[in-house]
């Protein structure tokens, strides 16, 4: 079951990386690679901590979901909630684009 969630998360993140600007997509792919695990975990923790103090300039609350997204690569318990959130964002974005 966790394997299937990991595969679904990988597919969604691959699609996201393709939609991002080239430099951002490459960065996301690099951070997601298995060899970058020791960079990904501290980066995720820093993003979450920075997001908690999001009221400060430069830092923002947007950092918390990004940190959780990175953590979901390594923590199976987070994969399903992150998948649900990504699916909801995709559906909402598609509906919003159709209206405009």
DANOR-V323499 format. One record per residue. RES is the residue in one letter. PHI is phi in radians with two decimals (999 if undefined). Layout:
res;phi
RES;PHI
RES;PHI
This chain:
res;phi
X;999
X;-1.16
X;-1.06
X;-1.13
X;-1.12
X;-1.10
X;-1.16
X;-1.12
X;-1.11
X;-1.06
X;-1.10
X;-1.13
X;-1.23
X;-1.10
X;-1.11
X;-1.10
X;-1.08
X;-1.22
X;-1.46
X;-1.34
X;-0.99
X;-0.94
X;-1.13
X;-1.26
X;-1.10
X;-1.12
X;-1.09
X;-1.09
X;-1.10
X;-1.15
X;-1.13
X;-1.40
X;-1.14
X;-1.02
X;-1.25
X;-1.68
X;-1.01
X;-1.33
X;-1.67
X;-1.10
X;-1.14
X;-1.14
X;-1.09
X;-1.08
X;-1.11
X;-1.13
X;-1.10
X;-1.15
X;-1.12
X;-1.14
X;-1.22
X;-1.13
X;-1.74
X;-1.14
X;-1.30
X;-1.37
X;-1.07
X;1.33
X;-1.40
X;-2.68
X;-1.18
X;-1.10
X;-1.27
X;-1.14
X;-1.11
X;-1.15
X;-1.12
X;-1.16
X;-1.04
X;-1.19
X;-1.13
X;-1.10
X;-1.12
X;-1.95
X;-2.01
X;-1.00
X;-1.11
X;-1.51
X;-1.09
X;-1.12
X;-1.07
X;-1.17
X;-1.07
X;-1.09
X;-1.11
X;-1.10
X;-1.11
X;-1.09
X;-1.09
X;-1.07
X;-1.11
X;-1.13
X;-1.09
X;-1.11
X;-1.08
X;-1.11
X;-1.15
X;-1.14
X;-1.21
X;-1.86
